Every structure is written in structure tokens, then in C-alpha cells.
Amino acid sequence: MIQWAWIASEQVLTKPASPANCPGTRPSSQVLPPHTATRKRLSLSLMEKVQIIRECQRPGATQSQVAAKWELHRSVVCRIWQQKEKLLADYEAGQSNGCRKRGREGKAPAVDRALFTWLKEKRAQGAMLAGPAVKEKARQLAASLGLNDFKASDGWFTRWKKRFNVACEKEQGGKQSADKPTAEQWQCEKLPRLLEKFSLADIYNADETGLYLKGLSSKDRVTVLVCANMDGSDKRPLVMIGTSKRPRCFPVDFRKLPLNYVSSANAWMTGEIFIKWLKKWDRQLCWQSRQICLFLANCSVHPQGVVLTNIQLEFLPPNATSSMQPMAQGVIENMKGHYRSKIASRINVALDVDPSADVQTVLKTVNLLDCVHLVAEAWQDVKPTTISNCFRKGKFVVAEEGGRDEDIAEFDDPLNDVPLPGNMEKEDLVTAVAVDEDLLTFGELTHEELLRTAAAARPEKRACVDETYHNAEDTQESEDDFDEVPSPTNSELLKALNTLRHFSQLEGLGDRVYRAQQCCLILGD
């Protein structure tokens, strides 16, 4: 009996019998146990497991339906679902070969992951690295960890390449240059094909910029990721990168912020932060069944090997970013202009109320939460026409749009539509906007930073990326350059509203303030 079952199972796995070959019989599931009739896949890659998880997350989907679609037993789908946080964290980290079917790590996983992070950064810069150079870097990283018995042998190197799906160059130096089109060739040949393939609403550009929030202190600087589509109809929520992990003035729930806030050692963009942002957006587009094209600068923090389903990444030609990147043609400058204008207006109002105060005293009352809201408001003030003009200025022009150079000529000054606060001249605004234009937004990681990044990316220690990019388990208070401001009580709020209501009644604005007061009363309850 046991031998018969084994032979029948072998037949099902190799060549299932069809009803046409066996007249009068039903499918083999009647003869064999259910698990032998459906067990066609013996192992799944990480990418396939992630696809199964995403299908289970769709509204109305059941595990039984997903199991039937993938020809798996329901218990397999159930186990994958139970491990979804670990699997998604590993996938979103972008630090493993998604086609591998076994997730076993090497004997020195921290070295392996740090080395892979380093290799991605060097390749993004255009470096061609041969095996000996990569193995030497592995030895240096191992020495930093005190792993004196680590050996970067040929066998280890082969396993490492397979684990991370890496192919190294033959022994040679220099930069990658073969078959790379020049900026002019890319603009005349490749760009028009991409513009024909996607609609204006589905063509995006993203870029980072440094920003001094209040002064010129390094503690007062952040990096902001700006992204919008070609017709200006979709301005993606900003990503602000600071140094404080959990600023004291922030709400407990970061989702209440008008933008996404993350932290890094130098307030720089990193490859890990960028991948998280990409993966989150890719999931949203997947739910919308929408395909887009995202143009990026070719730099180390924009990894080129990220697996995405609904975002096509296109990298601008090296050394041509400043003249072709749409966000750098005036969008960022316009946003900064609105931000500086809002800060100046706030200072003017405070000085009008208290003439004895000075600018530095007023700035001390502005905390990081205030700056976050002002930056988000400044981004909202950027007009769609400003964005579309900047795309055209970067030569992102479709065929039917030809001959509209007059619009670009009128847009030579990105600060034209920025309101000037009292006592501020146009030259002052231009100077204020340009004060942080040379701030670095990323840099090459040191050995210690590479190892910290690798440790944070280990699947068993990571949580699934949330909507705010903030690790909810990290409750550490970080010192920052902004004072904590407690939330006002209900009585303080009502007292302030009564004062505002009295003023509005005298000015004929009572209706609006009454509605605002009713909203506050509802929130207070």
C-alpha cells in the first residue's frame, strides 16, 4: 500500500493524468490525498512570497483563493502570512537576492550586508570593482568588527555573490564608460521614447535639497526629498530627514505630521531611506493598478537594483543633472522662497507685537514642529504651472508641446510669485533662498556607518516599514536644537478663541471663528 502511494505521488508530480487519457475517471485528487494532488511547488522565492502576501492584502481576498491561484496548500499560504513582517522587511531592505528560495545567511552576516551596501554605493557612482577589491573591503569590514578569523576566500566570495545576486567586473580600474550615451544623445533619443510611453501625469522627478530651518547651524539643517509629476497634478508628500530620532515637540503619532519625517546621522539621505520611500509608493501604485516612470539623478543614494512592480526608474545621464533635473530648474527654489517668506512674516508679526524683541529671540520660539508645517505649506504653495514649466526647462517636452519657449522665458525667475513680507526686498529673499544651495544631501558611509546600516537591516531585528518611516519601537528621546512646547489645554484653547472671537466680531469675521470654535469644542470632547 505504501509503495503504491509513492508511485502514484510520483506520477502526479511528473506527469499528471488527464481525464482525456482515463475515460470515465475523475481528477486524481479523488484517488490521492489532497496534499499530494496540489503540491506542485516545493519552494518559493522571496519575491514570490511577497507577491502572495500582497495578494492576501487585497480587499476581499482569502487565503484559500490565493492558495488556489498559486496551486499551493492553504497551510503554506497561512505560514507565509504569519511571517509577513519578516519577509516584507527583508524584501524592502533590498539586501538579498529576491530569487533565492532559501534565506540562510553566511557566517558573518553583518560583513555580508555591509559589503553589499558599500558595493551598491560604489556602483551607483559608476565605479567598476573587481573581485580582489571587493574581498579587500570585506576584510576591512571584518577587522572593524574584530572578526580576526574571517577569511575572504574564493569560496566565501562565490557564496556571497550568489546570496546577493552580484556579478563583479573583471580586473580593471576606472569608471564605467562603455556604451553610455552622452547627455545630448540621451535627451534626443531615449527621453522622447519614454515621454511617448507614459502620460504627463505618470512622469515624475524626485530630488533632494538641503535646508537651514532657522539659522546656519549644522543642528538646524535638514534634507528634504521633493517629488512631483510632469503636469503638476501630483505633488508627493515631502520627506524630511533630520538628526533627531524623536523630536520632543513632535506628536506621539508621526502620522499626524503633514510630511514624512525620518532621521539619519548627518541629516543626509541614505540608500535605505530612499528604498523605503520607493517601496511604500510602489505598494500604493500597485493597489491603484498604475504604472509610472520616475527620473532620478545618478548618485549613490539612488540604488539601481531595487525590484519594483509599478515604478520604472530612469537615471539621468551623469554630470548632466543640474541642467536636466526638473526639480532643480526652479521647483525647489520656489518652495524655499515660500518657506523663507513665511518665516519672515512670522518674525515681522512677532516684532510688531513686541517691539523690544529681536529676531534671534523670535526664532527661539519657532520649534521643529512649526518648521515642518511651514515647509509643508510652502510645498502646497508651489503651483502646478511652476512645476510643468520646470519640466519643460529641463527639456522634458512632448511633440505637441513644441514652440512654447515663451512660457519658459517668463519663468526665468522662480521667485516671481513668492509674496514679499513687509520690510523685505527681493534681493533679501534671493539671498535667503541661496544660503543653503550648496548643502550636502548625502555622503559616502564610513565603516562604522556601513555596519550600523547592516545591523539595522537584519530581518529578525526589523519591523515592517510603516507609513511614516519611523520605527515605533524606538522611543528614545533625542536632543535637538528646538525647545519642547507642551500641547495647550482645552481651557487655554477656549480662552484664546474667546479673544479671537471678540476681535473677529469687531472686524465682521465672527462667522468663521464661530465655526472654528465649534470644531475645537468637538475635539475637546
VEXDRENGU-97756 format. One record per residue (C-alpha): chain; x, y, z. Coordinates in steps of 0.5 Angstrom, whole numbers, padded with zeros to 4 digits. Each point is the difference from the previous one (the first is absolute). Example, Ala and Ser with C-alpha at 12.3 -4.5 7.8 and 13.67 -1.06 7.14 Angstrom:
// VEXDRENGU-97756
> ch/c1/c2/c3
> A/0025/-0009/0016
> A/0002/0007/-0002
This chain:
// VEXDRENGU-97756
> ch/c1/c2/c3
> A/0000/0000/0000
> A/0006/0005/0002
> A/0003/-0002/-0007
> A/-0006/0001/-0004
> A/-0001/0007/0003
> A/0007/0002/-0001
> A/0000/-0002/-0007
> A/-0007/0004/-0001
> A/0003/0006/0003
> A/0006/0000/-0005
> A/-0005/-0001/-0006
> A/-0004/0006/0003
> A/0007/0005/0001
> A/0003/-0002/-0007
> A/-0006/-0001/-0005
> A/-0007/0001/0003
> A/-0005/-0005/-0003
> A/-0006/0004/-0004
> A/-0007/-0002/-0001
> A/0001/-0001/-0007
> A/0005/-0006/0001
> A/-0004/-0003/0005
> A/-0007/0000/-0002
> A/-0006/-0001/0005
> A/0005/0003/0006
> A/0000/0006/0004
> A/0007/0004/0001
> A/0005/-0003/0004
> A/-0002/0003/0007
> A/-0005/-0005/0001
> A/0005/-0005/0000
> A/0006/0003/0003
> A/0000/0004/0007
> A/-0002/0008/-0001
> A/0007/0002/0001
> A/0004/-0005/-0005
> A/-0005/0003/-0005
> A/0001/0007/0001
> A/0008/0000/0002
> A/0003/0002/-0007
> A/0004/0006/0003
> A/0005/-0003/0005
> A/0004/0007/0002
> A/-0002/0007/-0002
> A/0005/0006/0000
> A/0000/0006/0004
> A/-0003/0004/-0006
> A/-0006/-0005/-0001
> A/-0001/0000/0008
> A/-0001/0008/0000
> A/-0005/-0001/-0006
> A/-0004/-0005/0004
> A/0000/0005/0006
> A/-0002/0006/-0005
> A/-0006/-0004/-0003
> A/-0002/-0002/0007
> A/-0001/0007/0002
> A/-0004/0002/-0006
> A/-0007/0001/0003
> A/-0005/-0006/0000
> A/0006/-0005/-0002
> A/0000/-0006/0004
> A/0006/-0005/0002
> A/-0004/-0005/-0004
> A/-0001/0004/-0006
> A/0008/0002/0000
> A/0002/-0008/0001
> A/-0005/-0002/-0006
> A/0003/0005/-0004
> A/0008/-0002/0001
> A/-0002/-0007/0001
> A/0002/-0001/0007
> A/-0003/-0003/0006
> A/-0003/0005/0004
> A/0004/-0001/0006
> A/0006/0002/-0004
> A/-0003/0007/-0001
> A/-0002/0000/0007
> A/0007/-0001/0002
> A/0003/0006/-0005
> A/-0006/0004/0003
> A/0003/-0001/0007
> A/0007/0002/-0002
> A/-0002/0006/-0004
> A/0003/0005/0004
> A/0007/-0003/0000
> A/-0001/-0002/-0007
> A/-0002/0007/-0002
> A/0006/0003/0004
> A/0005/-0004/-0004
> A/-0003/0002/-0006
> A/-0001/0007/0001
> A/0007/0001/0003
> A/0002/-0002/-0008
> A/0006/-0004/0003
> A/-0001/-0007/-0002
> A/-0001/-0004/-0007
> A/-0008/0000/0000
> A/0001/-0006/-0005
> A/0003/-0004/0005
> A/-0004/-0006/0003
> A/0004/-0001/0007
> A/0001/0006/0004
> A/0006/-0002/0004
> A/0006/0005/0002
> A/0007/-0001/0000
> A/0005/-0001/0006
> A/0001/0008/0000
> A/-0007/0003/-0002
> A/0002/0007/0002
> A/0006/0000/-0004
> A/-0004/-0003/-0006
> A/-0005/0005/0001
> A/0004/0006/0001
> A/0004/-0002/-0006
> A/-0006/-0001/-0005
> A/-0002/0007/0003
> A/0007/0003/-0002
> A/0000/-0003/-0007
> A/-0006/0003/-0002
> A/0002/0007/0002
> A/0006/-0001/-0004
> A/-0003/-0003/-0006
> A/-0005/0006/0000
> A/0006/0005/0000
> A/0002/-0004/-0006
> A/0006/-0004/0003
> A/0002/-0007/-0003
> A/0002/-0004/0005
> A/0004/-0007/-0001
> A/0000/-0006/0005
> A/0006/0002/0003
> A/-0002/0007/0002
> A/-0007/-0003/0003
> A/0004/-0005/0004
> A/0005/0005/0003
> A/-0006/0004/0002
> A/-0003/-0006/0003
> A/0006/-0001/0004
> A/0000/0007/0003
> A/-0007/0000/0002
> A/0001/-0006/0004
> A/0006/0003/0003
> A/-0004/0005/0002
> A/-0005/-0005/0004
> A/0006/-0003/0003
> A/-0001/-0007/-0004
> A/0007/-0002/-0001
> A/-0001/-0007/-0002
> A/-0004/0003/-0006
> A/0003/-0002/-0007
> A/-0003/0003/-0006
> A/0002/-0007/-0004
> A/-0003/-0001/-0007
> A/-0005/-0005/0002
> A/-0003/0005/0005
> A/0000/0005/-0006
> A/-0003/-0004/-0004
> A/-0006/-0002/0005
> A/0000/0008/0002
> A/-0001/0002/-0008
> A/-0006/-0006/0000
> A/-0003/0002/0006
> A/-0001/0008/-0002
> A/0000/-0002/-0008
> A/0006/0004/-0001
> A/0005/0000/-0006
> A/0006/0003/0000
> A/0005/0003/-0005
> A/0006/-0003/-0003
> A/0006/0003/0003
> A/0001/0007/-0003
> A/-0001/0007/0003
> A/-0003/0007/-0002
> A/-0007/0002/-0001
> A/-0006/-0004/-0004
> A/0000/0004/-0006
> A/-0001/-0005/-0006
> A/-0007/0000/-0004
> A/-0002/0006/0005
> A/-0004/0005/-0004
> A/0002/0008/0001
> A/-0005/0004/0003
> A/-0002/0003/-0007
> A/-0001/-0007/-0003
> A/-0004/-0002/0006
> A/-0004/0007/-0001
> A/-0001/-0001/-0007
> A/-0001/-0008/-0001
> A/-0002/-0003/0007
> A/-0004/0005/0003
> A/-0005/0001/-0006
> A/-0002/-0007/0000
> A/-0001/0000/0008
> A/-0005/0006/-0001
> A/-0004/-0003/-0005
> A/-0001/-0007/0004
> A/-0002/0004/0006
> A/-0006/0005/0001
> A/0002/0007/0003
> A/-0003/-0002/0007
> A/0004/-0006/0000
> A/0007/0003/-0001
> A/0004/0002/0007
> A/0006/0003/0002
> A/0003/0000/0007
> A/0006/0004/0003
> A/0003/0001/0007
> A/0002/0007/0003
> A/0003/0003/0006
> A/-0004/0005/0004
> A/0002/0004/0006
> A/-0006/0001/0004
> A/0001/0006/0004
> A/0008/0001/0000
> A/0006/-0002/-0002
> A/0002/-0005/0005
> A/0001/-0008/-0002
> A/-0005/-0002/0005
> A/-0005/0005/-0003
> A/0000/-0004/-0007
> A/-0004/-0005/-0003
> A/0000/-0003/-0007
> A/-0007/0000/-0004
> A/-0002/-0005/-0005
> A/-0004/0003/-0006
> A/-0004/-0003/-0005
> A/-0006/0002/-0005
> A/-0002/-0003/-0007
> A/0000/0004/-0006
> A/-0006/0004/0000
> A/0000/0002/0007
> A/-0006/-0004/0002
> A/0003/-0004/0005
> A/0005/0003/0005
> A/0002/-0006/0004
> A/0001/0001/0008
> A/0006/0002/0002
> A/0005/-0004/0003
> A/0004/0004/0005
> A/0007/-0003/0003
> A/0002/0003/0007
> A/0005/-0002/0005
> A/-0005/-0002/0006
> A/-0003/-0006/0000
> A/-0006/0002/0004
> A/0000/0008/0001
> A/-0003/0002/0006
> A/-0005/0005/-0003
> A/-0003/-0006/-0004
> A/-0007/-0003/0001
> A/0001/-0008/0002
> A/-0003/-0002/-0006
> A/0004/0002/-0006
> A/-0006/-0001/-0005
> A/-0003/0007/0002
> A/0006/0004/-0003
> A/-0001/0003/-0007
> A/0006/-0004/-0002
> A/0004/-0006/0001
> A/0006/0001/0005
> A/0006/-0004/0001
> A/0007/0000/0003
> A/0007/-0001/-0002
> A/0007/0001/0003
> A/0001/0006/-0004
> A/-0007/0002/-0002
> A/0002/-0003/-0007
> A/-0004/-0004/-0005
> A/0002/-0007/0000
> A/-0001/-0006/-0005
> A/-0004/-0004/0006
> A/-0005/0006/0001
> A/-0001/0001/-0008
> A/-0001/-0007/-0001
> A/-0005/0000/0006
> A/-0004/0006/-0003
> A/0000/-0003/-0007
> A/-0003/-0007/0002
> A/-0005/0004/0004
> A/-0002/0004/-0006
> A/0001/-0007/-0004
> A/-0006/-0003/0004
> A/-0004/0006/-0001
> A/0000/0000/-0007
> A/-0001/-0008/0000
> A/-0006/0001/0003
> A/-0002/0005/-0005
> A/0002/-0004/-0006
> A/0004/0006/-0002
> A/0007/0000/-0004
> A/0004/0006/0001
> A/0007/0002/-0002
> A/0005/0003/0005
> A/0006/0004/-0003
> A/0006/0001/0005
> A/0007/0002/0001
> A/0005/-0005/-0001
> A/0003/0000/0007
> A/0002/-0005/0006
> A/-0007/0001/0004
> A/-0004/-0002/-0006
> A/0001/-0007/-0001
> A/-0001/-0003/-0007
> A/-0001/-0007/0002
> A/-0007/0001/0004
> A/-0005/-0005/-0002
> A/-0007/0004/-0001
> A/-0006/-0002/-0004
> A/-0003/0006/-0001
> A/0005/0005/-0001
> A/0005/0001/-0006
> A/0007/0003/0003
> A/0003/0004/-0005
> A/0007/0003/0001
> A/0002/0007/-0003
> A/0007/0000/-0003
> A/0006/0001/0005
> A/0002/0007/0000
> A/-0006/0003/-0003
> A/-0004/0000/0006
> A/0000/0008/0001
> A/-0002/0001/-0007
> A/-0006/-0005/-0001
> A/-0003/-0002/0007
> A/-0007/0004/0000
> A/0000/0001/0008
> A/0007/0003/-0001
> A/-0003/0005/-0005
> A/-0004/0004/0005
> A/-0005/-0004/0004
> A/0005/-0001/0006
> A/0002/0008/-0001
> A/-0008/0002/0000
> A/-0001/-0005/0006
> A/0006/0003/0004
> A/-0003/0007/-0002
> A/-0007/-0001/0003
> A/0004/-0003/0006
> A/0004/0006/0001
> A/-0006/0005/-0001
> A/-0004/-0004/0006
> A/0006/0000/0005
> A/0001/0008/-0002
> A/-0007/0001/0001
> A/-0001/-0004/0007
> A/0006/0005/0002
> A/-0003/0006/-0002
> A/-0006/-0001/0004
> A/0003/-0002/0006
> A/0004/0006/0000
> A/-0006/0004/-0001
> A/-0003/-0003/0006
> A/0006/0001/0004
> A/0005/0006/-0003
> A/0005/-0002/0006
> A/0001/-0007/-0003
> A/0006/-0001/-0005
> A/0000/-0005/-0006
> A/0004/-0006/0004
> A/-0005/0001/0006
> A/-0006/-0001/-0005
> A/0004/-0006/-0004
> A/0001/-0004/0007
> A/-0008/0000/0001
> A/0000/-0004/-0007
> A/0001/-0007/0001
> A/0001/-0006/-0005
> A/-0008/-0002/0000
> A/-0001/0008/-0002
> A/0005/-0001/-0006
> A/-0003/-0007/-0002
> A/-0006/0003/-0001
> A/0003/0007/-0003
> A/0004/-0005/-0005
> A/-0007/-0004/-0002
> A/-0004/0007/-0001
> A/0006/0002/-0005
> A/-0001/-0006/-0004
> A/-0007/0001/0000
> A/0001/0007/-0003
> A/0004/-0003/-0006
> A/-0004/0001/-0006
> A/-0001/-0006/-0005
> A/0002/0005/-0005
> A/0006/0001/0003
> A/0002/-0007/0000
> A/-0002/-0001/-0007
> A/0004/0006/-0002
> A/0006/-0003/0003
> A/-0001/-0007/-0003
> A/0000/0004/-0007
> A/0006/0004/0002
> A/0004/-0007/0001
> A/-0002/-0002/-0007
> A/-0006/-0004/0002
> A/-0004/0002/-0006
> A/-0005/-0005/-0004
> A/-0001/0001/-0007
> A/-0007/0004/0000
> A/0003/0005/0005
> A/0006/0003/-0004
> A/0000/0007/-0001
> A/-0002/0002/0007
> A/0007/0003/0002
> A/-0003/0007/0001
> A/-0003/-0004/0007
> A/0007/-0002/0002
> A/0003/0007/-0002
> A/-0006/0003/0005
> A/0002/-0005/0005
> A/0008/0002/0001
> A/-0001/0003/0007
> A/-0003/-0006/0004
> A/-0002/0005/0006
> A/-0004/0005/-0004
> A/-0007/-0003/0003
> A/0003/0000/0007
> A/-0003/0005/0005
> A/0005/0005/0003
> A/-0001/0001/0007
> A/0000/0008/0003
> A/0007/0002/0000
> A/0003/-0005/-0004
> A/0003/0002/-0007
> A/0000/-0005/-0006
> A/0008/0000/0001
> A/-0001/-0002/0007
> A/-0005/-0006/-0002
> A/0005/-0002/-0005
> A/0006/0000/0005
> A/-0004/-0004/0005
> A/-0002/-0006/-0005
> A/0007/-0001/-0003
> A/0003/0000/0007
> A/-0001/-0008/0000
> A/0001/-0002/-0007
> A/0007/-0003/0001
> A/-0002/-0004/0006
> A/0002/-0008/-0001
> A/-0006/-0004/0000
> A/0004/-0007/0000
> A/0007/-0002/0001
> A/0004/-0007/0000
> A/-0001/-0004/0006
> A/0005/-0002/0005
> A/0002/-0007/0002
> A/-0004/0001/0006
> A/-0006/0003/-0003
> A/0000/-0006/-0005
> A/0000/-0005/0006
> A/-0006/0004/0003
> A/-0004/0000/-0006
> A/0001/-0007/-0001
> A/-0002/-0002/0007
> A/-0006/0004/0000
> A/-0002/-0003/-0007
> A/0000/-0007/0003
> A/-0006/-0003/-0001
> A/-0001/-0003/0007
> A/0001/0007/0003
> A/-0004/0004/-0005
> A/-0007/0001/0000
> A/-0005/0001/-0006
> A/0001/0007/-0002
> A/-0006/0005/0002
> A/-0003/0006/-0003
> A/0005/0005/0003
> A/0006/-0004/-0001
> A/0001/0001/0008
> A/0002/-0006/0004
> A/-0006/0000/0005
> A/0005/-0005/0005
> A/0005/0006/0000
> A/-0003/0004/0006
> A/0007/0003/0001
> A/0000/0008/0001
> A/0005/0003/-0004
> A/0003/0007/0002
> A/-0002/0005/-0005
> A/0001/0008/-0001
> A/-0007/0001/0001
> A/-0004/0001/0006
> A/-0006/-0004/0002
> A/-0006/0003/0000
> A/-0006/-0003/0004
> A/-0007/-0001/-0003
> A/-0005/0005/0002
> A/-0005/-0002/0005
> A/-0008/0001/-0002
> A/0000/0006/0005
> A/0006/0003/-0004
> A/-0003/-0001/-0006
> A/-0007/0003/0001
> A/0003/0006/0003
> A/0004/0001/-0006
> A/-0006/-0001/-0004
> A/-0004/0005/0004
> A/0005/0005/-0001
> A/0000/-0001/-0008
> A/-0008/0000/0000
> A/0000/0007/0003
> A/0005/0002/-0005
> A/-0004/-0003/-0006
> A/-0007/0003/0003
> A/0003/0007/-0001
> A/0003/-0002/-0007
> A/-0006/-0003/-0002
> A/0003/-0007/0000
> A/-0004/-0003/0005
> A/-0003/-0006/-0004
> A/0007/-0003/-0002
> A/0002/0000/0007
> A/-0006/-0003/0003
> A/0001/-0006/-0005
> A/0007/-0001/0002
> A/-0002/0000/0008
> A/-0006/-0005/-0001
> A/0006/-0004/-0003
> A/0004/0001/0006
> A/-0005/-0002/0004
> A/-0002/-0006/-0003
> A/0008/-0002/0000
> A/0000/0001/0008
> A/-0006/-0004/0001
